[in-house]
């Protein structure tokens, strides 16, 4: 487990400003997703929030994969 953590930490040292931007979108969108499920009025934009979350998560997974190769 500590080997995986050290690999991810070394990948994080190589992140660019764009990578951190996508990471922030990932964190914001997961927070909005949690909020949307608890608020009936916001369910109309649920598809948009999911789209932002999926794109941000895919970007971060790709960057971690790319930097740890």
CORDABEL-V109442 format. One record per backbone hydrogen bond with DSSP energy under -1.0 kcal/mol. CO is the residue of the C=O (numbers start at 1). NH is the residue of the N-H. Records with the same first field share a line. If there is no record, write none. Layout:
CO: NH + NH
This chain:
1: 5
2: 6
3: 7
4: 8
5: 9
6: 10
7: 11
8: 12
9: 13
11: 14
12: 15
16: 20
17: 21
18: 22
19: 23
20: 24
21: 25
22: 26
23: 27
24: 28
25: 29
26: 30
27: 31
28: 32
29: 33
30: 34
31: 35
32: 36
33: 37
36: 39
40: 43
42: 45
43: 46
45: 49
46: 50
47: 51
48: 52
49: 53
50: 54
51: 55
52: 56
53: 57
54: 58
55: 59
56: 60
57: 61
58: 62
59: 63
60: 64
61: 65
62: 66
63: 67
64: 68
